[in-house]
Amino acid sequence: MDSSLDTMMQPSPLEVENTWSHRSGKVDVYFSADVETDGPIPGPFSMLSFAIVLAGTFDGVEFRRPSSYSHSIYKELKPISDLYEPEALRVNGLDRERLLRTGEDPEVAMQEASCWVRSLAGSAQPVLVAYPLSFDWTWLYWYFVRYARDGSPFDYSKCFDIKTALAVKARIPVSEAGRSRIHPSLRTQRPHTHNALDDAVAQADLFANIFQWEGQYGRNP
């Protein structure tokens, strides 16, 4: 895995850092994340896989997509408890028995992921992106705090909810901002497979489309 943003963005956030005029002097580096689990909440249940994909940068003035979505990290983990919901396994297709034998230890996987995110971001601010954010954030934050020696690379609140962004830009209630309400011109052509890496990449593409969209009635004030 390449840990240099210089090869991922044109130009990279580290190059932008020397030229931006935004008053805050900050650059956000967005990471699209997806998780697959064997139940509804972490602790009693387990995260079986996750993926994090470089999804773009924003300096307060200009959003930049990455040159590709190939810069990513994907992990399959050993379950941490005996509890699981069969329906969750039917959805994600993961073999829990296999992961008990071959999945990575959470301590190793989460520390590696934390270091990977921090290395890519450099002096910029890592921001977690998901749709909806609440589920994926809950699992990843809990696992980072519980298992990663360095904790969460996103601290406790550096996150971006694509569902809320859609609601604001489309001027609809959050309760109506499901994926079915996404305009065809904003949708990604990448399939939703319930593989964490596939879905994190598709989500990164959708995120960029919505972020760059001027909104239902033109540019938002």
NORKARA-V943821 format. One record per residue. N is the residue number from 1. RES is the residue in one small letter. PSI is psi in whole degrees, 0 to 359 (none if undefined). D_LAST is the distance of its C-alpha to the last C-alpha in whole Angstrom. Layout:
BEGIN
N|RES|PSI|D_LAST  N|RES|PSI|D_LAST
END
This chain:
BEGIN
1|m|135|40  2|d|123|38  3|s|8|36  4|s|123|35  5|l|341|31  6|d|330|33  7|t|359|34  8|m|330|31  9|m|150|28  10|q|98|28  11|p|172|27  12|s|161|28  13|p|327|26  14|l|328|29  15|e|318|29  16|v|325|25  17|e|332|26  18|n|351|28  19|t|343|25  20|w|155|22  21|s|5|20  22|h|138|18  23|r|334|18  24|s|340|19  25|g|25|22  26|k|149|21  27|v|131|21  28|d|137|21  29|v|119|23  30|y|139|23  31|f|117|26  32|s|133|26  33|a|145|29  34|d|143|31  35|v|153|34  36|e|132|37  37|t|172|39  38|d|19|42  39|g|186|41  40|p|334|38  41|i|149|38  42|p|151|39  43|g|283|42  44|p|329|44  45|f|178|43  46|s|147|42  47|m|122|40  48|l|330|42  49|s|157|39  50|f|157|36  51|a|145|34  52|i|130|31  53|v|134|30  54|l|126|28  55|a|356|25  56|g|176|22  57|t|156|21  58|f|127|18  59|d|13|18  60|g|347|14  61|v|311|14  62|e|132|16  63|f|136|17  64|r|128|21  65|r|154|23  66|p|159|26  67|s|336|29  68|s|170|30  69|y|27|30  70|s|348|34  71|h|104|33  72|s|167|34  73|i|136|36  74|y|134|38  75|k|143|40  76|e|133|43  77|l|153|44  78|k|136|47  79|p|149|47  80|i|358|47  81|s|175|48  82|d|349|51  83|l|143|48  84|y|160|46  85|e|120|45  86|p|325|47  87|e|322|44  88|a|320|42  89|l|327|44  90|r|325|44  91|v|312|41  92|n|345|40  93|g|11|44  94|l|146|45  95|d|102|48  96|r|324|49  97|e|320|52  98|r|318|52  99|l|332|49  100|l|331|51  101|r|320|54  102|t|351|51  103|g|153|48  104|e|149|47  105|d|135|47  106|p|324|44  107|e|318|44  108|v|312|45  109|a|316|42  110|m|325|39  111|q|319|40  112|e|317|40  113|a|319|37  114|s|315|36  115|c|321|37  116|w|313|36  117|v|313|32  118|r|322|33  119|s|316|35  120|l|318|32  121|a|329|29  122|g|234|31  123|s|357|29  124|a|175|26  125|q|116|25  126|p|136|26  127|v|127|23  128|l|135|25  129|v|135|23  130|a|167|24  131|y|106|24  132|p|157|24  133|l|324|24  134|s|319|27  135|f|306|30  136|d|320|30  137|w|314|29  138|t|312|31  139|w|311|34  140|l|318|33  141|y|315|32  142|w|313|36  143|y|319|38  144|f|313|36  145|v|320|37  146|r|323|41  147|y|332|42  148|a|130|40  149|r|323|42  150|d|3|39  151|g|198|37  152|s|128|33  153|p|348|31  154|f|16|28  155|d|219|29  156|y|359|29  157|s|7|25  158|k|92|23  159|c|160|22  160|f|122|19  161|d|113|20  162|i|326|19  163|k|317|19  164|t|319|17  165|a|318|14  166|l|316|15  167|a|317|15  168|v|313|11  169|k|325|11  170|a|351|13  171|r|55|13  172|i|158|16  173|p|149|18  174|v|324|19  175|s|343|23  176|e|7|22  177|a|42|20  178|g|173|24  179|r|333|25  180|s|342|26  181|r|0|22  182|i|128|21  183|h|141|21  184|p|328|24  185|s|342|22  186|l|345|20  187|r|148|24  188|t|150|26  189|q|358|29  190|r|141|31  191|p|154|33  192|h|109|33  193|t|350|36  194|h|14|36  195|n|129|37  196|a|321|35  197|l|313|35  198|d|314|34  199|d|328|32  200|a|323|30  201|v|313|30  202|a|320|28  203|q|323|26  204|a|319|25  205|d|315|24  206|l|317|22  207|f|312|20  208|a|319|19  209|n|315|19  210|i|321|16  211|f|320|14  212|q|349|14  213|w|137|13  214|e|349|10  215|g|172|10  216|q|323|12  217|y|39|10  218|g|194|9  219|r|133|6  220|n|145|4  221|p|none|0
END
